[in-house]
Every structure is written in C-alpha cells, then in structure tokens.
Amino acid sequence: MVSRILENICFSSEFGRQMRFISGPRQSGKTTLTKVFLKKKGWNGFYYNWDIRETRTRYREDSLFYLSDLYKIPQNKRQNCWICFDEIHKMPKWKNMLKAFFDSAEGKINFIITGSARLEMFRRSGDSLAGRYFLFKLFPFTLFELTHNKKNLFSFPPNLAVDFIEERLAGNKYYQEVMGDLLSYSGFPEPFLKASKAFNQKWHNDYIDRLVREDIRDLTHIQEMENVATLVEFIPERIGSPLSLKSLSEDIEVSHSAIRSYLKALKLCYVLFFLRPYAKRLNRSVKKEQKCYLYDWSSVKDAASRFENYIAVELKALIELWNDAGRGNFELFYVRTRDGKETDFLIVKEGVPWILFEVKLKSQAISAHHYRHARALGNIPIVELVAASRVAQCQSKNSYIVSASRFFGK
C-alpha cells in the first residue's frame, strides 16, 4: 500500500472542527485514502457511499442514520469519531444535508467528504457551508510518495529557494526505474500498480469515456459529448506549447466559444490544468497564451513533451500540498517573452518569483535566456531537471542541473 502524503495533512488536528472535503481527478485514490485512514483510526465501519442504495434508503428513513451506528459503540470510545460520506454530492440538496449533519454534531464528529469535479465547482461558486469545511486535493502518485518511507516524512519548503534545492540534493539516490514506470503508466494508482501497457491503454480509453459521458454530462450543459472526446485526443500533441484555441476550433470544426467551454469543463473535471505566463517584473512578457497539461500524461507520445507534462504534474502536486497544509500561497507559471524565449516553469511564493525550472531529456548547458529571466525576476535560482540518470551539477551559485529521479525522489 502506497502511503499518501495528503493523509498527514488533511486529517491533522491543526484544521480543527471543519469538514474535510477531498477532491481531485477521478480514480486518483480518494476513496482508498479515506478507507485506509478510517481503518487506522478504528472507524472503518463509518464509510458511507451514496452511490449505494442502502445508504440512500437509510437516509430517507432517518436523516441522521449514522448516529444509530455510532450509538452502538461504547460511549467512552466515541471520542474523535471520523465519518466519511463518499459521492454525497450526487444527492439532491446535498449542501443542505451536510450543513444539517455538521451543525447537529459540531465538535463531536469529524466529517470527510470525497468527490471530484462537483466539489471543486461548489467551492468556486460560493456556498452556504462557509466556515464549515476545508478543501484538499489529491493528485496521482508522485515520485516522492512512491519512494519515501516513514523516516523520510514530507517536508515543507524553507523560506529560501536555495535551501529547498539543497535539501532536494542532499540525498544521493536516483529512482530512475520508478520514474520510468510513472512515465509509462501515469501516476494513477490502478494502471501504475498493474504496470501493463495493454491494461494502461484500455484503462485510459475507459477513463476518458466515462469521464466525458458521466462527469461532464452531469455537470455542464454541453450536448456535443463526442466533440469533447475528440478534443481530448487533440491535446497530447499540443503539450508544451501555448494552446491556440483558434487552431483547435478549426481542427474540430466548432466555434471558438465552444472550444473554450469544452476546455473549461475538462479543467473542472481534472482532466487537464492550465499554466499562465508570468507577466509581472518581466518586460515584453506574453500575457495571454496559456499552456495546458494532462493529469494522465501516458497519452502523450512525444518523449520530451511527456517528460515535461510529468514534471508539470509533479510541481503542481508539490505546491498544492504546501498550499493545503497552510504553509504559504504558492502558484505555478511558465515564462515566455515576446521574442519567443521561454522557461518551462516558475514557482511564485506569496506573489514573489521563487524558483525557475527548465526541463530536458538530457543534460546540457543552461541557455543564456534562462539566466536573463532569473535576473529579471530577482536573481532567483534556476534548476534544469533532466530525464537522464546520474546528473547532479552546480553550474553557479544559483543554477543547477539535476536528474528528476533524484530531485523528486526521497
């Protein structure tokens, strides 16, 4: 069983009485994460799946049905009770239901709510549960999750990016085989653990089909589901380049606004995410051209683009863990100036540029324009992450070239 880093964050007593909402891509392991935690705490009988008829029937017969299960436990063992409601967002008026659950048991029961797109949409739209929950995100496996042990717990970022880099370089192990499996099968638990190309292909096709037919259909007013599925097929060949909505609309033969609507739905359902170009403190920067990356990078055929997509997810998962843990406000961008010079990734901390990353399959000297970007952004460090193994070089005081299998492993 792979230990998920989020478990030590979202179930921490630091977050007090609030319900724990856990969202993320479909089949990224939210249910498994919760069941493992409940079992550890001795509350494995308090997982309720609202897709199951029995749970819905019990609710209709008694709106606080879970209390009857709780009362079967001796009173001296009811402290710090944890209860999970999985897929409750599929119920009509589910927000009112949760409000009633929370208000009737505040301080006595800890509630876990798991779901995907609808929870994210609910957070963005404003709600009647303000002050009653915290949202956490679970992403596919990362290299650190697959290689760490209990002695190497997840660490939060130091104030200085240089200290963060040195911390990452402190170990001398290269987890090249594990990273290779991630690149081949993605970080989604089922295909990764199965490690079969045939299974991965079937899983990916079924995943996209169910996501388009179920999640997007249920959450949006989009009627042309076949167009959405076609759009997903076009995305992999555009990874790593600014996304042209005009080009996509011409290829799929739909309007510009339709493409924008489809992409918004795919983002909402955790199929992909966008990175904006960073504009502040950079003269002649591009302000509108976004790049997109897939959570399932295994469908990207080009080796360089697939590796860049993989790194994008590693970085996004990392900063979201820091954000969810309340250790700061981190954002991920890319840098591109009007002369076409680009640096793949930029982490911004509290609105201030923090560290740059460039991605390469093989080690090569860091190009001059990356140094110009680093100076323009406040003399911040730059790290070239490479797919090749056994690379760890300090180019200068603020520049490094290192194997990704070492930088992200532990």
N, C-alpha and C positions, 0 to 999 in steps of 0.2 A: 504494500500500500504506500503510495507516494504521499508524503506529508505536505499539505498545502500551507504556504506561508500565511495566507489570509486568516487561517484559523486562529493564530495567536494574536491577530489584530482585531478582527470584528467581534470576537467573543470576550474581549478584555473587559474587566470591570471598570476600566477608565471611562467607558461610554455609558455607564450608569443605567438608568431606567429605560432608555429609548429602545424601541423595537429595532432589530437588525434586519434591514432589507438587503438581500444579496441578489444582485443582478449580474448579467454577463452573457456571453454567447451561449446559445443552445448547446447542450451536451459538453459544457466545459467542466462539469463536475460539481455543480452547486448542490445537487441532492446528496451525492456521496459525501461531500464536505460536511454537510449538516448531520447526516446519519452517523458518521464517524464521531463527530463531536458529541452528539446525544448519547451514543453508546459509552464513550469515555466517562461522561458525567453520570451515567446510570439512568438516563431518561429516554432510552431508545424506544419505549412504548408510546412516546408522545410526539410522534411524527404523523401528521395528517395530510394526506394527498387529496386535494379537492377534485382531482380527475376521477377518483374512485367514488362510485355511487354510495357506498356505505357511509362515507364521511358526509356527503350532501344530505343523505337521509337523516343521519343523526342530528345535523344542524337544524333541519326543518322541524324535528320533533322536540329539540331543546337547543336554543341558540347558544347556550353555554355548556354544551355537551362534554367538553374536555374536562370540566370540573368534576364530573362524576368519576372520570378515570383518576383524577388527582386525589379525590377523597378516598380512594381505595388504598392509598399509601398511608402508612402511619404518620400522624401529624408532625412528629419530630424529624421526619425525613423529607418534608415538603419544601424546606428552605432552598432558595436558589433554583427553583424549578425552571426548566427550559422546555418550550413547546415550539414546534415548527409547523407552519402552515405552508405547504407547497402547492403552487398553482392556484392559490385562492383568488388571484386577480382575474380568473376566468368566471367568477361568480358575479351575478348582477349586484350592484351596490356594495361591492367588496370593501370599498373605503369606509363606508358607514359601519360595516361589520367589524372591521379592525379597530375602528375608533371605540366601538362598544366593548370589544374584548379588552382593549388596553385600559380604558377608563374604569372598567369593573374590577380589574386585577392589578392596577398600578402598584409597583413596589413588591408584589408577591410572585409574579410570573414574568419570566423573560421570554419574549416572543421573537421568533425567527421567521421571516417571510422570504421565500425564494421564488424567483421568476426571472424573466429576461426583459424583452422589449417593453412590455406594458409598464413595468416598474420604472424604467428609465423615462418613458413618456409621461408617466404620472408625476415624476419629480420635476420635470421641466414645465408642466402645465400649471403648477400651483395646486394646492390641495387643502383639505380640511384636517389633515393629520400633522400640521406644522407643529414642531417641537416634540413630536411623539416618536420619531424614528431617525435613524442614520442610514444612509445608503452606502453599501460597499460593493466593489466589483471583483468578480472572479474571472480571470482570463485563462486561456490554455496553459499547459505546463510551460515553465521557463527552465532554463538550464540550471539555475541555482536550486530550484525545487527538486530537480532530479538528481542533484549531486551532493546536496548538503546533508549533514547529519545533525543530531541533537546538540553536538558540541559546537557546531557552526551555525548559530542562530542568525536569522536575518538581522542585518544591522541598518540603522538609519543613517542618512547622509551627514557627514561632518559639515561644518559651515563652509569650508573651503573646498573647491572642486579638486585641487591638487591633492588634498588629503584623501578624498574619495578615490582618486586614481591610484594613489599609493596603497591604499587599503586593498583595492582590487588586484594589485600586482604583488601583494605580499605572499600569496600562495604561489607554488611553482608547478601546479598540476595543469595538464591540458586534457580536457574532456572531449577529445575530438570524435570519438565513436558515438558518444551520447548526442553531441551536436549534429553529427551526421544523420542519426535517426530522426532527430527533430526536423531537419531539413527535408528528409524524405517523406515523413508521415505526418508532419504538423505536430502541434502540441496538444491537440485534442486527445483526451485520455484513451478512448477506445481504439482508434487507429494507431496511436503511438504504441500502446502496450501490445497490440496484435502484431505490429511490425510486418505486415504483409502488403505488398504493392497491389495485389488483386483486391484484397479487403479494403484498402485505403481508397481505391478508385470507386468501388461500389458504395462505400460509406459516404464519400464526398458527393456523389451524384444523388444519393437518397437524402442527404442532409440538405442540399440546396433545394431539392424538390419539395420536401416537407416544410422547409422554412418559407419558401415562396407561397406554397399552397395554403399553409396554415397561418403562420405569424403575420405575414404581410397582408394576406386577405382579411384577417380578423381585425387588424389594427389600422388599416387605411381604407380609403375609398377607391383605390386603384382597381380597375377592372381588367386591364390588359396584363394578366399574370405572365403570359408567355413572353411578353416584351421584357419584363423584369428578369426572367430566367435567362433570356438572350443577353441582356446587359451584363449579368454576372459572368457569362462566358467571354465577354469582350474585355473585362477589367484586367485579367492577368497579364496580357501583353502590353498594358499601359502602366504597369507598376514601375516606379522610379522616375517617371516623367510627369510634368504638370498635366493635369487632366483637362482635356478640351471637351467641353460639353457640346460644342458645335460639331466636332468630329464624331462624337458618339451619336448625336441626333441624326446625322447623315447616314451613319452605318446601320442604325436600327430603323431609320425612316420614321421617326416620330418627332414631335416638336421639342424645342429647347426646354420649354417648361415641363414637359412630360419627363425628360431625362432628369431634370432637377428633382422632380417628385420621386422618381424611382430611386435615385441615389440617396435622398433623404430617408426613404423607407429602409433601404439596405443598411444605412448607418444606424437607424433606430433599432433594427433587429440584430445588430452586432455582426453583420457580415463583413463590414469594412469600416475604416475610420479615415479621417482626413487630417492632413497637416497643412497649416497655413504658412506662407513665407513670413519670416520675421521682418518687420519694417522699421522699428524704432532704431535710432542711432546708426542707421546704415544709409548713406547717400545712394541714390539711384537704385533703391531696392524695389523689387516687384511686390505688389500689394495684394493681388487677387488670385494668382494662379495657385490652386491647391493641388497637392498630391494625395493619392489615396493608397491604402494598403489593406490587404485581406488578413483576417484573423486565421484563415486556413491558407497558408502560403504554399501548400503542396500542389496547388493547381497552377502555380507559376512555373512555366517551362524553362525560361532562360535562367541559367545558374547564377549570374550576377544579380539579376532582379529578384530572384527567390531569396538569395542571401540578404539583400537589402531589406526585403519585406520581413524576413525573420528578425533582423536586428531592430526594425521599427517596432515590432510587437514586444520584443524583449525590453526595449526602452520604455514603451508605453506602460507595460505591466509594472515595471520598476517604479516609475514616477506615480502611478496610481496607487500603489501600495504605500508610498510615502504620504500621498495626499490623504488616503483613507485612514492612515494612522495618526493624522493630525500633526505631522512633522513639518508642515510648510505648505506652500502653494507652488507646485511645480507644473510647468507646461512644456509641451514638445512642439518644436517648429522645425522648418528647414530654412536654409539661407540661399537666396538666389538674387543676384543683381541683374540689372538690365543688360549688361554686357554678356549675360549667359553663364557667368561664373557661379558655381553652386557648391555648397557644403551640405552634406546629406541631412544632418540632424543637429539641432541646438536645444539644449535643456535650459529653460529660463526658471529661475528661482525668485519668488516674490517680485516678479516683473523685471528682474535684472538678469541679463545673459550670464550663464554659469559655466557651461562646458559645450564644446563642439565635438561632433563625431563625423568622420568620413569612413565610408565602407568600401573595402576592396577584397577581391578574391585572393590576391597575392600581395605580399609586402612590396611597397615601392615608396620612393621619397615623397614626402608630403608636398603637394604643389604650392606654389607661391601664393595663389589667391586665397588658400585656406588661412595662411598666416595673415594676409591682409584683413580677412573677415575677423579673425581673432583679435587683431589690434583694434579694429574699428568698434568691436563690441566690448572693449575694455580690457584688452590684454588677457583674455581668458584662455584656459588650456584647450588644446585640441588633441583628440585621440583618433588614430587611424585603426579601425577594427578590421582584421583580416580573417578570411576563412581558413587560410593555411595554418598548420600547427607549428609549434616551437618558435614563435616570434614574440619577442619582448625587448623592445628597444626604446631608449630615451633619446630622442633626437636633439632636444634642447631643454631648457628649463621648463618650458610649458608645452612641449609636444612629445607624443608617444606613439609608437606603433606596436600593437599587441594582438595576439590571437584572441578571437572572440571566445574560443573554448576555454581560455584562461580567465579572461576579463569577467565573463558572466558565471563561470563555474565557482565552486567553493569546496 
